[in-house]
Amino acid sequence: MKCDIKDKSLRKLGKKRIEWALNRMSVLELIRKRFDKDKPLKSINIGACLHITTETAGLAVALKAAGANLSLCASNPLSTQDDVAASLAYDFGISVFAIRAESRKTYYKHIGSVLENNPRITMDDGADLVSTIHSSFAAKGNKTTNTLPWGSTEETTTGVIRLRALEKEGRLLYPVIAVNDAYTKHLFDNRYGTGQSTLDGIIRATNKLIAGSTFVVCGYGWCGRGVARRAQGLGANVIVCEVNPLYALEAVMDGFRVMPLKEASGLGDIFVTVTGDTNVITSEHFIRMKDKAIVANAGHFNVEIDLKSLDKLAAGKRDVKPLVTEYSIGTKSYTSAGTGKVIPRRAQAKPQLKRIYVLAQGRLVNLSCAEGHPAEVMDLSFANQALACEYIAKNHDNSFRRDVVEFFVMILQPLAGSVRLQVFSSASPWKSLSLNKGGV
Ligand SMILES: NC(=O)c1ccc[n+]([C@@H]2O[C@H](COP(=O)([O-])OP(=O)(O)OC[C@H]3O[C@@H](n4cnc5c(N)ncnc54)[C@H](O)[C@@H]3O)[C@@H](O)[C@H]2O)c1
């Protein structure tokens, strides 16, 4: 078995932590038991690009029980838990290619290692695996259709957006199940999972008291709603900045202050972006921020905080704690928060110095500074993923379209011990599939 991980000796700790998560993933456990009996993915190569966490280990174990040959790489260079990677490789026999804080080059080398396994099903969190397949297919002159996977699954909002863009341009080469769009994914994972783990990440990195702080949330989508609510629950005064007027109105009715980010910049103690957009916080905001403002991102890619502009603005930067970078600002010209005028350095009686703290280099704060979503919520998300893989394996012979497919998994009574699942897809001619009406 091939793998590339940091340190095999971490496997013992990883195994214990994986067991802790597995004990909290009851829906996935029921699926795993059935998979173990029926082997619906027998000898099927699956390539997955997901965050390497204890919860992902739960999914990996279920796919392995189904008979799949699974290769796994990370969907973010900073989210890998090295002990989990070691245990997956050496306790569970899964090919893992992931090392925490790997360089961009290694990140893509690991994606390449997963693709060497010639996966029939791909699984993504952010669409990097599918995008790589599309680029290499184009580089080969669009000639190798028979080696394309049967289908794929996509875990997150940003990945679905990227794939829908490919679909719209007529360039999507094979169908993708938008797992993110299943209610049993985004209603819980994005809202409660991102909500709790984002606060967890900020607190672990800074140990800052949230109560009484002014907490600015950029984006009031599924994740933003969760982050705002959890921050409020810890006693913060929450301000929401949202570009969609309907969601902004919803935030007002949910009891939050809503204003443009430019206005909120001078008020916030903590800023979190969770939009899926680029350059949400830029120099015009940094320049207005208070001394010691903390800035973090929970959106998928590290593009929401414009760190290039912060670098230009700053006189210096240094790491002050693990995953906390201090930028010193004020030895250059700045814009007066009061008048809005630019005050050149030479005109400042005493050049101001203020510090801005950026967490985890603007990468997913919940996965970089904490452990990501709790197992209970990933149980639902990964139940969707496991069933989506089974669905692709059972239906790929149909003349399916190259679409981003909506996928619904109804998980009924998950907490009552008798889980019932029903799976159906919006994509004709993909058949609807009803799993075990009397229980999984
Ligand atoms: N950290 C995690 O573990 C995690 C989990 C799930 C999703 N995500 C990622 O979080 C991001 C948001 O996901 P979501 O499901 O909430 O998406 P969503 O589409 O439900 O919400 C995004 C919101 O941001 C708003 N927005 C866009 N640009 C903005 C801007 N410049 N300023 C203010 N608001 C803006 C949109 O109008 C929308 O309401 C995505 O990148 C997604 O992939 C992260």
The ligand as an SDF file (V2000), in Angstrom:
LIG
                    3D

 44 48  0  0  0  0  0  0  0  0999 V2000
  -15.1530   26.1060    7.3720 N   0  0  0  0  0  0  0  0  0  0  0  0
  -15.8380   25.0150    7.0120 C   0  0  0  0  0  0  0  0  0  0  0  0
  -15.6490   23.9350    7.5530 O   0  0  0  0  0  0  0  0  0  0  0  0
  -16.8690   25.1370    5.9390 C   0  0  0  0  0  0  0  0  0  0  0  0
  -17.9770   24.2890    5.9370 C   0  0  0  0  0  0  0  0  0  0  0  0
  -18.9380   24.4420    4.9340 C   0  0  0  0  0  0  0  0  0  0  0  0
  -18.7580   25.4240    3.9650 C   0  0  0  0  0  0  0  0  0  0  0  0
  -17.6340   26.2060    3.9820 N   0  0  0  0  0  0  0  0  0  0  0  0
  -17.3630   27.2590    2.9860 C   0  0  0  0  0  0  0  0  0  0  0  0
  -17.8690   28.4870    3.5350 O   0  0  0  0  0  0  0  0  0  0  0  0
  -18.2320   29.3770    2.4670 C   0  0  0  0  0  0  0  0  0  0  0  0
  -19.6880   29.8090    2.6480 C   0  0  0  0  0  0  0  0  0  0  0  0
  -20.5370   28.6620    2.5630 O   0  0  0  0  0  0  0  0  0  0  0  0
  -22.1300   28.7840    2.7750 P   0  0  0  0  0  0  0  0  0  0  0  0
  -22.6490   27.4010    2.6690 O   0  0  0  0  0  0  0  0  0  0  0  0
  -22.4440   29.6170    3.9450 O   0  0  0  0  0  0  0  0  0  0  0  0
  -22.4890   29.5970    1.4300 O   0  0  0  0  0  0  0  0  0  0  0  0
  -23.7980   30.4640    1.1490 P   0  0  0  0  0  0  0  0  0  0  0  0
  -23.8470   30.6470   -0.3280 O   0  0  0  0  0  0  0  0  0  0  0  0
  -24.9680   29.8760    1.8690 O   0  0  0  0  0  0  0  0  0  0  0  0
  -23.4690   31.8790    1.8630 O   0  0  0  0  0  0  0  0  0  0  0  0
  -22.4970   32.7750    1.4410 C   0  0  0  0  0  0  0  0  0  0  0  0
  -23.0500   34.1750    1.7460 C   0  0  0  0  0  0  0  0  0  0  0  0
  -22.0140   35.1400    1.5950 O   0  0  0  0  0  0  0  0  0  0  0  0
  -22.5840   36.2840    0.9600 C   0  0  0  0  0  0  0  0  0  0  0  0
  -21.5020   37.0430    0.3430 N   0  0  0  0  0  0  0  0  0  0  0  0
  -20.8480   36.7810   -0.8250 C   0  0  0  0  0  0  0  0  0  0  0  0
  -19.8790   37.7000   -1.0160 N   0  0  0  0  0  0  0  0  0  0  0  0
  -19.9260   38.5490    0.0430 C   0  0  0  0  0  0  0  0  0  0  0  0
  -19.1570   39.6890    0.4200 C   0  0  0  0  0  0  0  0  0  0  0  0
  -18.1570   40.1480   -0.3550 N   0  0  0  0  0  0  0  0  0  0  0  0
  -19.4660   40.3300    1.5810 N   0  0  0  0  0  0  0  0  0  0  0  0
  -20.4890   39.8850    2.3660 C   0  0  0  0  0  0  0  0  0  0  0  0
  -21.2510   38.8030    2.0470 N   0  0  0  0  0  0  0  0  0  0  0  0
  -20.9600   38.1370    0.9130 C   0  0  0  0  0  0  0  0  0  0  0  0
  -23.5910   35.6990   -0.0220 C   0  0  0  0  0  0  0  0  0  0  0  0
  -24.5430   36.6710   -0.4120 O   0  0  0  0  0  0  0  0  0  0  0  0
  -24.1760   34.5530    0.7830 C   0  0  0  0  0  0  0  0  0  0  0  0
  -25.3090   34.9600    1.5390 O   0  0  0  0  0  0  0  0  0  0  0  0
  -17.9620   28.5770    1.1950 C   0  0  0  0  0  0  0  0  0  0  0  0
  -16.6650   28.8690    0.7460 O   0  0  0  0  0  0  0  0  0  0  0  0
  -18.0420   27.1310    1.6530 C   0  0  0  0  0  0  0  0  0  0  0  0
  -17.3800   26.2600    0.7780 O   0  0  0  0  0  0  0  0  0  0  0  0
  -16.7040   26.1070    4.9640 C   0  0  0  0  0  0  0  0  0  0  0  0
  1  2  1  0
  2  3  2  0
  2  4  1  0
  4  5  1  0
  4 44  2  0
  5  6  2  0
  6  7  1  0
  7  8  2  0
  8  9  1  0
  8 44  1  0
  9 10  1  0
  9 42  1  0
 10 11  1  0
 11 12  1  0
 11 40  1  0
 12 13  1  0
 13 14  1  0
 14 15  2  0
 14 16  1  0
 14 17  1  0
 17 18  1  0
 18 19  2  0
 18 20  1  0
 18 21  1  0
 21 22  1  0
 22 23  1  0
 23 24  1  0
 23 38  1  0
 24 25  1  0
 25 26  1  0
 25 36  1  0
 26 27  1  0
 26 35  1  0
 27 28  2  0
 28 29  1  0
 29 30  1  0
 29 35  2  0
 30 31  1  0
 30 32  2  0
 32 33  1  0
 33 34  2  0
 34 35  1  0
 36 37  1  0
 36 38  1  0
 38 39  1  0
 40 41  1  0
 40 42  1  0
 42 43  1  0
M  CHG  2   8   1  16  -1
M  END
$$$$
